[in-house]
């Protein structure tokens, strides 16, 4: 009789522990990977991307650094924030800063691509004494300023809200349809069919509302006036080649980047002539030549 009386308690305890374990596994957090020893380097990938975006880059950079590869909440299979509508960047940046603090990283180099570059700029604005250097890969302080240079803040809000809604709608389409659409979109961002497959899978395993909220926030946020708060050496590398058939040139792209970063004193700017948006994959030689000179 004692066995049968105890069994329900054990069963309840088992399921309670299982529930706690499941909750812990799916609670919002950074997924991190640390490689090597040396000067700390924090690498932040772009929208929907996994930290392994940087695998080839850190291999080329060598053994002089301690690399911290981050996967942000809601992206590439990582659990989303509990309330992403309360602010994707505010919450994820807090997680990144908390990680840097808990890891005891002193004056890390911060490298960010696309969304990750936007986040790196914001971190350096809010914590100017934190990093030692910034490397920004194909990211702008004001995304909407490129497409809608004369729009008012109210108009940008309307545009960004529509983008957010359409992103959610597209993300909820049938698998075959959204997969095909994403592959087509990515063909303008990278040249490798293998990488297109990889990043499409990351997208399909990302949280639709996190994608939509991040895009919304990037489009309504203008960091240009605050760039003068950044006090560390900054290198910005951009791309233009994917837009060549639409009249984009190296010269007008560099002019657009220069205008966007006009308030960042001493910034170094250059454009890849071989790569699309994912410069680290399409034009690694260009990236590494700059890294060697800059770091």
VOZATOR-176828 format. One record per residue (C-alpha): x, y, z; residue in one letter; residue number from 1. Coordinates in steps of 0.2 Angstrom, whole numbers, plus 5000, padded with zeros to 4 digits. Layout:
<recs>
+------+------+------+----+-----+
:    X :    Y :    Z : aa :   i :
+------+------+------+----+-----+
:    X :    Y :    Z :  A : NUM :
...
+------+------+------+----+-----+
</recs>
This chain:
<recs>
+------+------+------+----+-----+
:    X :    Y :    Z : aa :   i :
+------+------+------+----+-----+
: 5000 : 5000 : 5000 :  X :   1 :
: 5014 : 5012 : 5004 :  X :   2 :
: 5021 : 5009 : 4986 :  X :   3 :
: 5005 : 5014 : 4978 :  X :   4 :
: 5003 : 5029 : 4990 :  X :   5 :
: 5020 : 5035 : 4985 :  X :   6 :
: 5019 : 5032 : 4967 :  X :   7 :
: 5008 : 5047 : 4963 :  X :   8 :
: 5020 : 5059 : 4972 :  X :   9 :
: 5034 : 5052 : 4962 :  X :  10 :
: 5025 : 5054 : 4946 :  X :  11 :
: 5020 : 5072 : 4951 :  X :  12 :
: 5038 : 5076 : 4956 :  X :  13 :
: 5044 : 5068 : 4939 :  X :  14 :
: 5033 : 5079 : 4928 :  X :  15 :
: 5037 : 5094 : 4939 :  X :  16 :
: 5055 : 5092 : 4936 :  X :  17 :
: 5052 : 5088 : 4917 :  X :  18 :
: 5042 : 5104 : 4916 :  X :  19 :
: 5055 : 5114 : 4924 :  X :  20 :
: 5069 : 5106 : 4913 :  X :  21 :
: 5058 : 5110 : 4897 :  X :  22 :
: 5055 : 5128 : 4903 :  X :  23 :
: 5073 : 5130 : 4906 :  X :  24 :
: 5078 : 5123 : 4889 :  X :  25 :
: 5065 : 5135 : 4880 :  X :  26 :
: 5068 : 5151 : 4891 :  X :  27 :
: 5074 : 5166 : 4881 :  X :  28 :
: 5093 : 5168 : 4882 :  X :  29 :
: 5108 : 5170 : 4871 :  X :  30 :
: 5116 : 5154 : 4864 :  X :  31 :
: 5134 : 5157 : 4865 :  X :  32 :
: 5150 : 5148 : 4860 :  X :  33 :
: 5167 : 5152 : 4865 :  X :  34 :
: 5182 : 5148 : 4855 :  X :  35 :
: 5201 : 5151 : 4859 :  X :  36 :
: 5211 : 5162 : 4871 :  X :  37 :
: 5216 : 5179 : 4869 :  X :  38 :
: 5209 : 5197 : 4867 :  X :  39 :
: 5190 : 5195 : 4868 :  X :  40 :
: 5180 : 5197 : 4852 :  X :  41 :
: 5161 : 5197 : 4853 :  X :  42 :
: 5153 : 5192 : 4836 :  X :  43 :
: 5134 : 5197 : 4833 :  X :  44 :
: 5126 : 5189 : 4818 :  X :  45 :
: 5111 : 5197 : 4807 :  X :  46 :
: 5093 : 5194 : 4807 :  X :  47 :
: 5088 : 5175 : 4809 :  X :  48 :
: 5106 : 5170 : 4809 :  X :  49 :
: 5115 : 5158 : 4820 :  X :  50 :
: 5132 : 5162 : 4828 :  X :  51 :
: 5140 : 5149 : 4816 :  X :  52 :
: 5139 : 5163 : 4803 :  X :  53 :
: 5156 : 5167 : 4809 :  X :  54 :
: 5165 : 5150 : 4809 :  X :  55 :
: 5175 : 5154 : 4793 :  X :  56 :
: 5179 : 5171 : 4799 :  X :  57 :
: 5186 : 5166 : 4816 :  X :  58 :
: 5196 : 5152 : 4808 :  X :  59 :
: 5204 : 5165 : 4796 :  X :  60 :
: 5207 : 5177 : 4810 :  X :  61 :
: 5218 : 5164 : 4819 :  X :  62 :
: 5222 : 5160 : 4837 :  X :  63 :
: 5226 : 5177 : 4845 :  X :  64 :
: 5208 : 5180 : 4851 :  X :  65 :
: 5195 : 5173 : 4862 :  X :  66 :
: 5179 : 5172 : 4851 :  X :  67 :
: 5162 : 5174 : 4858 :  X :  68 :
: 5149 : 5169 : 4845 :  X :  69 :
: 5131 : 5174 : 4849 :  X :  70 :
: 5114 : 5168 : 4843 :  X :  71 :
: 5101 : 5180 : 4848 :  X :  72 :
: 5084 : 5175 : 4855 :  X :  73 :
: 5071 : 5170 : 4842 :  X :  74 :
: 5083 : 5167 : 4828 :  X :  75 :
: 5089 : 5150 : 4821 :  X :  76 :
: 5080 : 5139 : 4833 :  X :  77 :
: 5084 : 5149 : 4849 :  X :  78 :
: 5069 : 5152 : 4860 :  X :  79 :
: 5061 : 5169 : 4858 :  X :  80 :
: 5059 : 5183 : 4871 :  X :  81 :
: 5043 : 5181 : 4881 :  X :  82 :
: 5037 : 5198 : 4876 :  X :  83 :
: 5046 : 5203 : 4861 :  X :  84 :
: 5033 : 5218 : 4858 :  X :  85 :
: 5041 : 5226 : 4873 :  X :  86 :
: 5057 : 5229 : 4863 :  X :  87 :
: 5068 : 5217 : 4854 :  X :  88 :
: 5083 : 5227 : 4854 :  X :  89 :
: 5081 : 5234 : 4872 :  X :  90 :
: 5080 : 5216 : 4879 :  X :  91 :
: 5093 : 5208 : 4868 :  X :  92 :
: 5106 : 5221 : 4870 :  X :  93 :
: 5103 : 5220 : 4889 :  X :  94 :
: 5107 : 5201 : 4887 :  X :  95 :
: 5123 : 5204 : 4877 :  X :  96 :
: 5129 : 5217 : 4890 :  X :  97 :
: 5125 : 5205 : 4904 :  X :  98 :
: 5134 : 5192 : 4896 :  X :  99 :
: 5150 : 5203 : 4893 :  X : 100 :
: 5149 : 5208 : 4911 :  X : 101 :
: 5147 : 5190 : 4918 :  X : 102 :
: 5161 : 5184 : 4907 :  X : 103 :
: 5172 : 5197 : 4913 :  X : 104 :
: 5176 : 5203 : 4895 :  X : 105 :
: 5188 : 5218 : 4896 :  X : 106 :
: 5187 : 5230 : 4881 :  X : 107 :
: 5181 : 5217 : 4869 :  X : 108 :
: 5181 : 5220 : 4850 :  X : 109 :
: 5163 : 5219 : 4844 :  X : 110 :
: 5160 : 5213 : 4827 :  X : 111 :
: 5142 : 5214 : 4820 :  X : 112 :
: 5134 : 5210 : 4803 :  X : 113 :
: 5118 : 5218 : 4797 :  X : 114 :
: 5106 : 5218 : 4812 :  X : 115 :
: 5121 : 5213 : 4823 :  X : 116 :
: 5131 : 5228 : 4816 :  X : 117 :
: 5116 : 5240 : 4821 :  X : 118 :
: 5116 : 5232 : 4838 :  X : 119 :
: 5135 : 5235 : 4840 :  X : 120 :
: 5133 : 5253 : 4836 :  X : 121 :
: 5119 : 5255 : 4849 :  X : 122 :
: 5129 : 5246 : 4862 :  X : 123 :
: 5144 : 5258 : 4859 :  X : 124 :
: 5133 : 5273 : 4859 :  X : 125 :
: 5125 : 5268 : 4876 :  X : 126 :
: 5142 : 5261 : 4883 :  X : 127 :
: 5156 : 5271 : 4875 :  X : 128 :
: 5169 : 5264 : 4887 :  X : 129 :
: 5164 : 5246 : 4884 :  X : 130 :
: 5172 : 5240 : 4868 :  X : 131 :
: 5190 : 5243 : 4861 :  X : 132 :
: 5185 : 5243 : 4843 :  X : 133 :
: 5170 : 5241 : 4832 :  X : 134 :
: 5169 : 5231 : 4815 :  X : 135 :
: 5152 : 5234 : 4807 :  X : 136 :
: 5148 : 5224 : 4791 :  X : 137 :
: 5135 : 5230 : 4780 :  X : 138 :
: 5124 : 5239 : 4792 :  X : 139 :
: 5118 : 5257 : 4793 :  X : 140 :
: 5113 : 5268 : 4808 :  X : 141 :
: 5096 : 5272 : 4799 :  X : 142 :
: 5089 : 5259 : 4787 :  X : 143 :
: 5074 : 5269 : 4782 :  X : 144 :
: 5085 : 5284 : 4778 :  X : 145 :
: 5091 : 5275 : 4763 :  X : 146 :
: 5075 : 5270 : 4755 :  X : 147 :
: 5064 : 5285 : 4761 :  X : 148 :
: 5076 : 5300 : 4764 :  X : 149 :
: 5063 : 5313 : 4764 :  X : 150 :
: 5049 : 5304 : 4774 :  X : 151 :
: 5044 : 5311 : 4791 :  X : 152 :
: 5044 : 5301 : 4807 :  X : 153 :
: 5025 : 5298 : 4805 :  X : 154 :
: 5027 : 5292 : 4788 :  X : 155 :
: 5041 : 5280 : 4793 :  X : 156 :
: 5030 : 5273 : 4807 :  X : 157 :
: 5017 : 5269 : 4795 :  X : 158 :
: 5029 : 5261 : 4783 :  X : 159 :
: 5037 : 5251 : 4797 :  X : 160 :
: 5021 : 5245 : 4804 :  X : 161 :
: 5016 : 5239 : 4787 :  X : 162 :
: 5032 : 5230 : 4785 :  X : 163 :
: 5030 : 5221 : 4802 :  X : 164 :
: 5012 : 5215 : 4797 :  X : 165 :
: 5018 : 5209 : 4780 :  X : 166 :
: 5033 : 5200 : 4788 :  X : 167 :
: 5021 : 5191 : 4800 :  X : 168 :
: 5009 : 5187 : 4786 :  X : 169 :
: 5023 : 5180 : 4775 :  X : 170 :
: 5030 : 5170 : 4789 :  X : 171 :
: 5014 : 5161 : 4792 :  X : 172 :
: 5012 : 5156 : 4774 :  X : 173 :
: 5013 : 5137 : 4769 :  X : 174 :
: 5031 : 5130 : 4770 :  X : 175 :
: 5034 : 5128 : 4752 :  X : 176 :
: 5029 : 5145 : 4747 :  X : 177 :
: 5039 : 5154 : 4761 :  X : 178 :
: 5054 : 5143 : 4758 :  X : 179 :
: 5054 : 5148 : 4739 :  X : 180 :
: 5052 : 5166 : 4743 :  X : 181 :
: 5066 : 5166 : 4756 :  X : 182 :
: 5078 : 5158 : 4744 :  X : 183 :
: 5074 : 5171 : 4731 :  X : 184 :
: 5077 : 5185 : 4743 :  X : 185 :
: 5093 : 5177 : 4749 :  X : 186 :
: 5100 : 5176 : 4732 :  X : 187 :
: 5102 : 5195 : 4732 :  X : 188 :
: 5111 : 5193 : 4749 :  X : 189 :
: 5124 : 5180 : 4746 :  X : 190 :
: 5131 : 5170 : 4731 :  X : 191 :
: 5133 : 5153 : 4737 :  X : 192 :
: 5119 : 5141 : 4734 :  X : 193 :
: 5124 : 5131 : 4749 :  X : 194 :
: 5124 : 5146 : 4761 :  X : 195 :
: 5107 : 5150 : 4754 :  X : 196 :
: 5100 : 5133 : 4759 :  X : 197 :
: 5108 : 5135 : 4776 :  X : 198 :
: 5101 : 5153 : 4780 :  X : 199 :
: 5084 : 5148 : 4773 :  X : 200 :
: 5084 : 5134 : 4786 :  X : 201 :
: 5089 : 5147 : 4800 :  X : 202 :
: 5074 : 5158 : 4794 :  X : 203 :
: 5062 : 5143 : 4794 :  X : 204 :
: 5068 : 5140 : 4812 :  X : 205 :
: 5066 : 5158 : 4818 :  X : 206 :
: 5052 : 5166 : 4827 :  X : 207 :
: 5041 : 5176 : 4815 :  X : 208 :
: 5036 : 5189 : 4828 :  X : 209 :
: 5054 : 5192 : 4833 :  X : 210 :
: 5059 : 5194 : 4815 :  X : 211 :
: 5045 : 5207 : 4812 :  X : 212 :
: 5048 : 5216 : 4828 :  X : 213 :
: 5067 : 5218 : 4825 :  X : 214 :
: 5063 : 5224 : 4807 :  X : 215 :
: 5051 : 5236 : 4814 :  X : 216 :
: 5062 : 5243 : 4827 :  X : 217 :
: 5077 : 5245 : 4815 :  X : 218 :
: 5066 : 5255 : 4803 :  X : 219 :
: 5059 : 5267 : 4815 :  X : 220 :
: 5076 : 5270 : 4824 :  X : 221 :
: 5089 : 5283 : 4818 :  X : 222 :
: 5106 : 5282 : 4827 :  X : 223 :
: 5114 : 5295 : 4816 :  X : 224 :
: 5114 : 5309 : 4828 :  X : 225 :
: 5120 : 5299 : 4842 :  X : 226 :
: 5135 : 5292 : 4832 :  X : 227 :
: 5146 : 5305 : 4840 :  X : 228 :
: 5145 : 5297 : 4857 :  X : 229 :
: 5155 : 5282 : 4850 :  X : 230 :
: 5173 : 5285 : 4856 :  X : 231 :
: 5182 : 5269 : 4849 :  X : 232 :
: 5190 : 5266 : 4832 :  X : 233 :
: 5176 : 5260 : 4820 :  X : 234 :
: 5178 : 5251 : 4803 :  X : 235 :
: 5162 : 5250 : 4792 :  X : 236 :
: 5162 : 5238 : 4777 :  X : 237 :
: 5148 : 5239 : 4765 :  X : 238 :
: 5142 : 5230 : 4749 :  X : 239 :
: 5135 : 5237 : 4732 :  X : 240 :
: 5137 : 5223 : 4719 :  X : 241 :
: 5120 : 5215 : 4722 :  X : 242 :
: 5111 : 5231 : 4716 :  X : 243 :
: 5122 : 5234 : 4701 :  X : 244 :
: 5108 : 5228 : 4689 :  X : 245 :
: 5097 : 5242 : 4697 :  X : 246 :
: 5109 : 5256 : 4694 :  X : 247 :
: 5119 : 5255 : 4710 :  X : 248 :
: 5137 : 5259 : 4709 :  X : 249 :
: 5152 : 5258 : 4721 :  X : 250 :
: 5153 : 5277 : 4721 :  X : 251 :
: 5135 : 5281 : 4725 :  X : 252 :
: 5135 : 5267 : 4738 :  X : 253 :
: 5150 : 5274 : 4747 :  X : 254 :
: 5143 : 5291 : 4746 :  X : 255 :
: 5127 : 5285 : 4755 :  X : 256 :
: 5137 : 5276 : 4768 :  X : 257 :
: 5148 : 5291 : 4771 :  X : 258 :
: 5133 : 5302 : 4773 :  X : 259 :
: 5125 : 5290 : 4786 :  X : 260 :
: 5141 : 5289 : 4796 :  X : 261 :
: 5145 : 5307 : 4795 :  X : 262 :
: 5144 : 5310 : 4814 :  X : 263 :
: 5156 : 5296 : 4818 :  X : 264 :
: 5173 : 5304 : 4820 :  X : 265 :
: 5187 : 5295 : 4812 :  X : 266 :
: 5177 : 5281 : 4805 :  X : 267 :
: 5185 : 5270 : 4791 :  X : 268 :
: 5174 : 5266 : 4777 :  X : 269 :
: 5176 : 5254 : 4762 :  X : 270 :
: 5165 : 5244 : 4750 :  X : 271 :
: 5167 : 5226 : 4744 :  X : 272 :
: 5168 : 5225 : 4725 :  X : 273 :
: 5165 : 5206 : 4725 :  X : 274 :
: 5153 : 5202 : 4739 :  X : 275 :
: 5134 : 5204 : 4742 :  X : 276 :
: 5127 : 5208 : 4759 :  X : 277 :
: 5136 : 5193 : 4767 :  X : 278 :
: 5153 : 5200 : 4764 :  X : 279 :
: 5161 : 5187 : 4776 :  X : 280 :
: 5155 : 5173 : 4765 :  X : 281 :
: 5156 : 5181 : 4747 :  X : 282 :
: 5172 : 5191 : 4749 :  X : 283 :
: 5182 : 5184 : 4764 :  X : 284 :
: 5199 : 5190 : 4757 :  X : 285 :
: 5193 : 5208 : 4757 :  X : 286 :
: 5187 : 5206 : 4775 :  X : 287 :
: 5202 : 5198 : 4781 :  X : 288 :
: 5214 : 5211 : 4773 :  X : 289 :
: 5204 : 5224 : 4783 :  X : 290 :
: 5204 : 5215 : 4799 :  X : 291 :
: 5223 : 5212 : 4798 :  X : 292 :
: 5225 : 5231 : 4796 :  X : 293 :
: 5212 : 5237 : 4808 :  X : 294 :
: 5214 : 5225 : 4823 :  X : 295 :
+------+------+------+----+-----+
</recs>
